[in-house]
Amino acid sequence: MRIRGIEPRRIKPEFNFAAVRFSMRIVGLTGGIGSGKSTVSNLFKGHGIPVVDADVVARNVLKKGTGGWRKVVAAFGDEILLPNGEVDRPKLGQVVFNDPDKRQLLNRYYRYF
């Protein structure tokens, strides 16, 4: 399968990304549920293109015991935690999506992590 602008070959493991970083492009991949983001992301990975998954980064920021977790718990209280101490993401979502000030606060925390 070919992706427009990408040669169908793998990048060699010894490829020096630092040498070409100024000529590299950053691509943002967005879309709704079931739109094929994971498929395209896997194609990129298969061609040796580095991929950063914002969903994974966001989950890691809120892992129990991390700096992000401590800030969020301090700001929103223990009521956003599951019994195991992890953040109840749907509950946190309800809190921040019903209050623009709280959403802005959460977004500020994410910027630093």
Secondary structure, DSSP 8 states (H G I E B T S, - for coil): --BTTB-SS---TT--GGGGTTT---------TTSSHHHHHHHHHHTT-----HHHHHHHHTSTTSHHHHHHHHHH-GGGB-TTSSB-HHHHHHHHHT-HHHHHHHHHHHHH-
